[in-house]
Amino acid sequence: MAAGTDRAASPDRRRLLTAGAALAGAAASAQLWLPTSAQAAQAALPDGLFKLGVASGDPLPEGIVLWTRLAPDPLHGGGMPKRNVTVQWEISPDSRFASSVRRGTATARPEYGHSVHVDVRGLKPGRVYWYRFRAGGQLSPVGRTRTAPHPLSSNSSLRVALASCQNWQQGHFTPYADMAAQDPDVVLFVGDYIYESGPVTTGVRKHEGNGEPYTLTQYRNRYAQYRSDPDLKRMHARAPWVVTFDDHEVDNDFAGEVPQDPDKQSHAAFVARLTAAYQAYYEHMPVRASAVPNGPHIRMYRSLQFGRLARLNVLDTRQYRTDQATTQAGAQDPANTMLGAAQKQWLLKSLHNSPTRWNLVASQIMMAETDLLRGSGELWYYDAWDGYQAERNALMGELASVRNPVVLSGDRHLTMISDLKRDFADPSSAAVGAEFVGTSISSGGDQDQAAFHAQWDPLKADNPHWKLIDAHRGYHLFDIRRDAIDARVRVVSTVLKPKATARTLATLRVTDGKPGVRKV
């Protein structure tokens, strides 16, 4: 792990250093920060230390997390010597680093894959900053980031991009090129950053390795491959990210410490897999030291605030859930939990005590009902909130007394935008909020739109709360203002090629004080 020497930037010795990404021309202003003797001591490091780029995340009014990982041979364990390496970091209010507001050093340690996270503090609220790293005489790309507004600020707007589900083998990550052009203040990624599936020869691109990852080195290699995507790398360098994981970062449809296939993975083997997967996740994400894993456990649920405008509550819907139901009766069992007692209490406290106009909830999986059975009766997705209906319905009751709740979800590989209903069993039930299930970045590839609508449109009558369903690849972009949230569904022409064109498929609005969502 790494620690910064700047006390304002590193209040906790466990917090690791992170790094900056490419913006043209900034590298020309590079200066040597370490004394010559210290630089010489690291001169033997391999070339290409910063191949994985840089990132920032979890913005606070006075702070930001900066990230990088030293990996000259990313797909083969990283390629670093098994020793600590000193990494310098610098953050500046201008892209050419004419002045620095904070700078320091951190230690990239082999036991954490030579990843570095720096929790920089002492910054000004609501400001754009640039950052970069240096190690072994090599300079990283430059990254741009932004702090959150002052907690008492009545900031007039916030732009959030919602992304999820990027399968390397099923497509290029072309939506990020358009996302960068839209210049969001923050990117919210709600799960399936990698896929644990083995390599296939029929995909657009091929996973590295010989099968699914189980060990720490194998998960590191998989993350390194995904982070080599040029559009993803540029987007990480463009804006701060707020991240959480879903199932594919570990194992499809796992629940707590129960794998998808317990007959093939013993409890001990799966705990070892969780331990490896969570550490690799931490090593590759711009998150604080509170997310340093403790064996097969990692703390990811947390809240971030953006002035008086919005509070973002980030959930973990994998670690604390009971195993998935297999029947309708099981899905309605009040003993089943998605959140666990502690996380549920935290969420309700955060929602009810929030001072903000908008209360956002990042949920990895869809919260609104999906009835897959046409006509009488119901058929639900048990892995989603439909499989935990007692807890979901109780939460809908709580949302009725929360100001402007909006849920931002992923997982489904589809755009599904819905009213959240007090009682989904009653079509006349009042709306208590809105949910935007973002489509995937690449998972599912270029779907046949006619086939999709032929399958799903007949189900609209059984799901009257749906306001929009679609199967293009892309992301959602939210312009949050005091009076309303305007949401644009941005879709791309293809993920089967490295370049694509983008357009707005639909625009929807959530109005202050009026639960639900409507097309504009």
C-alpha positions in Angstrom: 0.0 0.0 0.0 1.0 3.6 -0.4 1.1 6.7 1.7 1.6 10.3 0.7 4.2 12.6 2.3 1.9 15.6 2.0 -0.2 15.5 5.2 -3.0 17.5 3.8 -3.2 15.0 0.9 -2.8 11.8 3.0 -4.6 11.9 6.4 -4.6 8.1 6.6 -1.4 6.2 6.1 -3.3 3.4 4.4 -4.5 5.6 1.6 -2.8 4.8 -1.7 -1.5 7.0 -4.5 -3.3 7.4 -7.9 -2.6 9.0 -11.1 -3.4 11.3 -14.1 -4.3 10.7 -17.8 -3.6 12.1 -21.2 -4.4 15.6 -22.2 -2.4 17.0 -25.1 0.6 19.2 -24.5 0.8 18.9 -20.7 3.7 16.6 -20.6 5.9 19.3 -22.2 6.0 21.1 -18.9 7.3 18.2 -16.9 9.7 18.9 -14.1 11.9 16.6 -12.0 10.5 16.5 -8.5 12.9 14.1 -6.8 16.6 14.8 -6.1 18.9 13.3 -8.7 20.1 10.6 -6.3 16.5 9.5 -5.7 15.8 9.4 -9.4 18.9 7.3 -10.1 17.8 4.8 -7.5 14.7 4.0 -9.6 16.4 4.3 -13.0 16.4 0.5 -13.4 12.6 0.3 -13.6 11.2 -1.0 -16.9 9.8 1.3 -19.6 6.1 1.9 -19.9 5.2 2.1 -16.2 1.9 4.0 -16.9 0.4 1.9 -19.6 -2.9 1.6 -17.6 -3.3 5.3 -17.5 -4.7 7.3 -14.6 -8.0 7.9 -12.9 -9.7 9.9 -10.2 -12.8 9.2 -8.1 -15.1 9.8 -5.2 -15.0 13.7 -5.3 -15.5 15.6 -2.0 -15.7 19.4 -1.7 -12.1 19.5 -0.5 -10.7 16.3 -1.8 -10.4 13.7 -4.5 -8.8 10.2 -4.9 -6.1 9.9 -7.6 -5.1 6.5 -9.0 -2.6 4.8 -11.1 -0.9 1.4 -11.3 2.6 0.7 -12.4 2.4 -2.1 -15.0 4.9 -2.2 -17.8 3.7 -5.7 -18.7 0.0 -5.5 -17.8 -1.3 -8.8 -19.1 1.4 -10.9 -17.4 1.1 -9.9 -13.8 2.3 -6.3 -14.3 6.0 -6.8 -15.0 7.3 -4.9 -12.0 10.2 -5.8 -9.7 9.1 -7.2 -6.3 10.0 -4.2 -4.3 8.5 -0.9 -3.2 8.6 2.0 -5.6 8.3 5.6 -4.8 5.8 7.5 -7.0 5.5 11.2 -7.1 2.2 12.9 -7.6 1.2 16.5 -8.4 -2.2 18.3 -8.7 -2.6 21.7 -10.3 -5.3 24.2 -11.2 -4.0 24.5 -14.8 -3.3 21.8 -17.4 0.3 23.0 -17.9 1.2 22.8 -14.2 2.5 26.3 -14.0 1.7 26.0 -10.3 0.9 23.2 -7.9 -1.6 23.2 -5.1 -0.6 19.8 -3.7 2.3 17.4 -4.4 3.9 14.5 -2.6 5.0 10.9 -2.8 3.4 7.6 -2.3 4.7 4.0 -2.2 3.6 1.5 -4.8 3.9 -1.9 -3.1 4.1 -5.3 -4.8 1.5 -6.8 -2.5 -1.1 -4.3 -3.9 0.0 -4.8 -7.5 2.0 -1.6 -7.5 -1.3 0.3 -7.5 -1.3 3.7 -5.9 -4.2 5.7 -4.4 -3.8 9.2 -3.1 -6.6 10.8 -1.1 -5.7 14.5 -1.8 -7.2 17.0 0.6 -7.1 20.7 1.0 -8.6 21.5 -2.4 -11.2 24.1 -3.2 -14.8 23.0 -3.8 -16.4 22.9 -7.2 -13.0 23.3 -9.1 -11.4 21.6 -12.0 -7.9 20.3 -11.4 -5.2 18.5 -13.4 -2.9 15.8 -12.0 0.0 13.5 -13.0 2.5 11.1 -11.6 6.2 10.3 -12.0 8.2 7.2 -11.2 11.6 6.0 -12.3 12.1 9.1 -14.4 8.9 8.4 -16.4 5.9 10.8 -16.5 2.3 9.6 -16.5 -0.4 10.9 -18.8 -2.2 13.9 -17.4 -5.7 13.5 -15.9 -8.4 16.1 -15.3 -10.7 15.9 -12.3 -13.2 18.0 -10.4 -14.1 18.5 -6.7 -17.7 18.4 -5.4 -19.4 21.7 -4.6 -19.4 23.1 -1.1 -21.9 21.3 1.1 -23.9 24.5 1.5 -23.7 25.5 -2.1 -27.0 26.0 -4.0 -25.2 24.8 -7.2 -27.4 25.2 -10.2 -26.5 22.0 -12.1 -24.7 18.7 -12.1 -24.0 16.5 -15.1 -23.8 12.7 -14.3 -23.1 9.9 -16.8 -24.4 6.5 -15.9 -22.6 3.4 -17.3 -22.4 -0.3 -16.6 -21.7 -3.7 -18.2 -18.7 -3.6 -20.5 -17.9 -7.0 -21.9 -14.6 -7.0 -23.7 -15.5 -9.9 -25.9 -18.8 -8.6 -27.1 -17.7 -5.2 -28.2 -15.5 -2.1 -28.2 -16.2 0.5 -25.5 -17.2 3.1 -28.1 -19.9 4.9 -25.9 -17.0 6.4 -23.8 -15.8 8.4 -26.8 -19.2 10.2 -26.9 -19.3 10.4 -23.1 -16.0 12.3 -23.1 -17.4 14.8 -25.6 -20.4 15.4 -23.3 -18.1 16.4 -20.5 -19.9 15.0 -17.4 -19.0 16.3 -13.9 -18.9 12.7 -12.7 -19.2 9.2 -14.1 -21.3 6.7 -12.1 -20.4 3.1 -12.9 -22.8 0.6 -11.3 -21.2 -2.8 -12.1 -19.8 -5.4 -14.4 -16.5 -3.5 -15.1 -15.0 -6.8 -16.2 -16.4 -10.1 -17.1 -15.0 -13.3 -15.6 -15.9 -15.5 -18.5 -13.2 -17.4 -20.3 -11.9 -16.5 -23.8 -13.9 -17.4 -26.8 -12.9 -17.3 -30.5 -16.2 -16.0 -31.8 -16.1 -12.6 -29.9 -15.3 -9.2 -31.2 -12.2 -9.3 -29.0 -10.7 -12.2 -27.0 -10.3 -12.4 -23.3 -6.7 -12.9 -22.1 -5.8 -16.1 -20.3 -7.0 -19.7 -20.7 -10.2 -19.6 -18.7 -12.0 -17.8 -15.9 -9.9 -15.9 -13.3 -9.6 -17.4 -9.9 -6.3 -16.1 -8.5 -5.2 -12.6 -7.8 -2.8 -12.6 -10.7 -5.5 -13.8 -13.1 -7.9 -11.0 -11.9 -5.2 -8.4 -12.2 -4.5 -9.5 -15.8 -8.2 -9.3 -16.7 -8.5 -5.8 -15.2 -5.4 -4.7 -17.0 -6.8 -5.9 -20.3 -10.0 -4.0 -19.8 -8.2 -0.8 -18.8 -6.2 -1.0 -22.1 -9.3 0.0 -24.1 -8.5 3.5 -25.4 -11.9 5.0 -24.9 -12.2 3.7 -21.4 -8.7 4.9 -20.6 -9.5 8.4 -21.9 -12.8 8.7 -20.0 -11.1 7.7 -16.7 -8.6 10.6 -17.4 -11.4 13.0 -18.2 -13.6 13.1 -15.1 -13.9 11.6 -11.6 -15.7 8.2 -11.3 -17.9 6.8 -8.6 -17.8 3.0 -8.8 -19.4 -0.1 -7.4 -19.4 -3.7 -8.5 -22.0 -6.3 -9.4 -21.5 -10.0 -10.0 -19.2 -10.4 -13.0 -16.3 -8.8 -11.2 -16.3 -12.1 -9.2 -18.7 -14.8 -10.5 -22.0 -14.6 -12.3 -25.0 -14.3 -10.0 -23.1 -14.9 -6.8 -24.8 -14.0 -3.5 -22.7 -13.2 -0.4 -20.3 -16.1 -0.1 -22.5 -18.4 -2.3 -21.2 -18.9 -5.9 -23.4 -19.5 -8.9 -22.4 -23.2 -8.9 -21.8 -24.3 -5.3 -21.6 -27.9 -6.5 -18.5 -27.0 -8.4 -16.9 -24.3 -6.1 -16.5 -25.3 -2.4 -17.1 -22.6 0.2 -13.4 -22.4 0.9 -12.5 -22.1 -2.8 -15.1 -19.4 -3.3 -13.9 -17.4 -0.3 -10.4 -17.5 -1.8 -11.8 -16.4 -5.1 -13.7 -13.5 -3.5 -10.5 -12.5 -1.7 -8.6 -12.3 -4.9 -11.4 -10.6 -6.9 -12.0 -7.9 -4.3 -8.3 -7.1 -4.0 -7.9 -6.8 -7.7 -11.0 -4.6 -7.8 -9.6 -2.3 -5.2 -6.2 -2.2 -6.9 -7.8 -0.9 -10.2 -10.4 1.5 -8.9 -10.1 5.2 -7.7 -11.5 4.5 -4.2 -10.5 5.5 -0.7 -8.8 3.4 2.0 -12.2 2.5 3.5 -12.5 0.1 0.5 -9.2 -1.7 1.3 -10.5 -5.4 1.4 -10.4 -7.5 4.5 -10.1 -10.9 3.0 -13.4 -11.8 1.3 -15.0 -8.6 2.5 -14.9 -5.1 1.0 -16.8 -2.0 2.1 -18.3 -0.2 -0.9 -21.6 1.3 0.1 -21.2 5.0 0.8 -22.7 8.4 0.1 -21.4 11.5 -1.7 -23.0 14.9 -1.7 -23.0 17.6 -4.4 -23.9 20.8 -2.5 -27.6 21.2 -1.7 -28.5 19.8 -5.1 -28.0 16.1 -4.8 -26.9 13.3 -2.5 -25.7 10.0 -4.2 -26.1 6.8 -2.1 -24.1 4.0 -3.6 -25.3 0.5 -2.8 -23.7 -2.9 -2.6 -26.3 -5.4 -3.7 -24.1 -8.5 -3.8 -22.2 -9.0 -0.5 -25.0 -8.8 2.0 -27.8 -10.5 0.1 -29.3 -13.9 1.0 -29.1 -16.5 -1.8 -31.5 -15.9 -4.7 -35.0 -17.3 -4.6 -36.0 -20.0 -7.0 -39.8 -19.7 -6.7 -42.4 -17.0 -6.5 -43.1 -17.8 -2.9 -39.3 -17.5 -2.2 -39.2 -14.1 -3.9 -41.9 -12.9 -1.5 -40.3 -14.3 1.7 -39.8 -11.5 4.2 -36.7 -13.2 5.5 -34.8 -12.5 2.3 -32.6 -9.4 2.2 -30.8 -7.6 -0.6 -29.0 -5.1 1.5 -28.5 -6.7 4.9 -29.5 -5.0 8.2 -26.6 -2.6 8.5 -26.6 -1.3 5.0 -30.4 -0.9 5.0 -30.3 1.1 8.2 -27.5 3.3 6.7 -29.5 3.9 3.5 -32.7 4.8 5.3 -30.9 7.2 7.6 -29.1 8.8 4.6 -32.3 9.2 2.7 -34.4 10.6 5.5 -31.8 13.0 6.8 -30.7 14.3 3.5 -30.6 18.1 3.1 -30.5 17.9 -0.7 -33.2 18.5 -3.3 -32.5 15.2 -5.2 -31.7 11.9 -3.5 -30.0 9.5 -5.9 -29.6 5.7 -5.2 -27.0 3.8 -7.3 -28.3 0.2 -7.4 -26.4 -2.4 -9.4 -29.6 -4.3 -10.3 -33.1 -3.2 -11.4 -35.4 -2.1 -8.6 -38.7 -1.8 -10.5 -40.8 -4.9 -11.3 -40.2 -6.9 -14.5 -43.1 -9.2 -15.2 -41.9 -11.6 -17.9 -45.3 -13.5 -18.2 -47.8 -12.1 -20.7 -51.3 -12.0 -19.4 -52.4 -13.3 -16.0 -49.8 -14.4 -13.4 -46.2 -13.1 -13.0 -42.7 -14.3 -13.8 -39.9 -12.4 -12.2 -36.1 -12.0 -12.4 -35.0 -13.5 -9.1 -31.5 -12.1 -9.2 -32.9 -8.5 -9.3 -35.0 -6.7 -6.7 -38.0 -8.8 -7.9 -36.4 -11.7 -6.0 -36.4 -9.7 -2.7 -39.9 -8.3 -2.8 -40.7 -7.8 0.9 -37.6 -5.6 1.3 -38.2 -3.9 -2.0 -41.8 -3.1 -1.1 -40.8 -1.8 2.3 -38.3 0.5 0.6 -40.9 1.8 -1.7 -42.9 2.8 1.3 -39.9 4.6 2.7 -39.3 6.4 -0.6 -42.8 7.9 -0.4 -41.5 10.3 2.4 -38.1 11.0 0.7 -37.7 14.1 -1.4 -37.2 13.4 -5.1 -35.8 9.8 -5.0 -34.2 8.6 -8.3 -32.7 5.2 -8.7 -29.8 4.7 -11.2 -29.2 1.0 -12.1 -27.5 -1.3 -14.5 -27.1 -5.1 -15.1 -30.0 -5.6 -17.6 -28.1 -4.7 -20.8 -31.2 -2.7 -21.8 -32.5 0.7 -21.2 -35.5 0.3 -18.9 -36.9 3.6 -17.5 -39.8 3.3 -15.0 -41.9 4.8 -12.4 -41.2 3.3 -9.0 -44.6 2.3 -7.6 -45.8 2.1 -4.0 -47.3 -1.3 -4.8 -46.4 -2.9 -8.1 -49.2 -5.4 -7.7 -51.7 -2.5 -8.0 -51.5 -0.7 -11.4 -53.3 2.4 -9.8 -50.7 2.6 -7.1 -49.0 6.0 -6.7 -45.5 6.6 -8.0 -42.9 7.3 -5.3 -39.9 7.8 -7.5 -38.2 7.1 -10.8 -35.7 4.5 -12.0 -33.2 4.7 -14.9 -31.8 1.3 -15.8 -28.9 2.2 -18.1 -28.1 0.1 -21.1 -24.7 -1.6 -21.4 -21.5 -0.2 -22.7 -20.9 -3.2 -24.9 -22.5 -6.3 -23.3 -24.9 -7.9 -25.7 -23.2 -6.5 -28.7 -25.2 -4.9 -31.5 -28.7 -6.3 -30.8 -31.4 -6.9 -33.4 -33.8 -4.1 -32.5 -36.8 -5.5 -34.3 -36.3 -8.8 -32.5 -36.0 -7.1 -29.2 -39.2 -5.1 -29.6 -41.1 -8.2 -30.9 -40.1 -10.0 -27.7 -40.6 -7.1 -25.2 -43.2 -4.8 -26.5 -46.0 -7.3 -25.8 -45.0 -7.2 -22.1 -45.7 -3.5 -21.7 -49.3 -4.1 -20.8 -48.1 -6.2 -17.9 -45.6 -3.6 -16.8 -47.5 -0.2 -17.1 -44.8 1.5 -15.0 -42.3 1.2 -17.9 -41.8 4.5 -19.7 -39.1 3.5 -22.2 -37.4 0.2 -23.1 -34.7 -0.1 -25.7 -31.7 -2.4 -26.6 -29.1 -0.1 -28.1 -25.7 0.1 -26.5 -24.7 3.3 -24.8 -25.2 5.2 -21.5 -27.5 7.7 -19.8 -26.6 11.4 -19.3 -28.4 13.4 -16.6 -28.5 17.1 -16.3 -29.6 17.7 -12.7 -31.0 21.1 -11.9 -33.0 22.4 -9.0 -36.3 22.3 -10.9 -35.8 19.0 -12.8 -33.6 16.2 -14.0 -33.3 16.0 -17.8 -32.1 12.5 -18.8 -30.8 11.7 -22.3 -30.4 8.1 -23.5 -27.2 8.3 -25.6 -26.7 5.3 -28.0 -24.0 4.4 -30.4 -24.3 3.0 -34.0 -22.1 0.0 -33.2 -19.7 -1.6 -30.7 -18.5 -4.2 -33.2 -15.9 -1.7 -34.6 -13.5 0.7 -32.7 -15.3 3.8 -34.0 -19.0 4.7 -33.9 -21.4 7.6 -34.2 -23.7 8.6 -31.3 -27.1 10.2 -30.9 -29.8 10.9 -28.4 -32.4 8.2 -28.6 -34.8 9.8 -26.1 -35.0 12.6 -23.6 -37.0 12.1 -20.3 -37.6 14.4 -17.3 -38.2 14.0 -13.6 -39.7 17.2 -12.2 -39.0 18.4 -8.6 -41.9 17.4 -6.3 -43.6 15.2 -8.9 -42.6 11.5 -8.4 -42.2 9.5 -11.6 -40.7 10.2 -15.0 -42.1 11.3 -18.4 -40.8 11.6 -21.9 -40.1 15.1 -23.2 
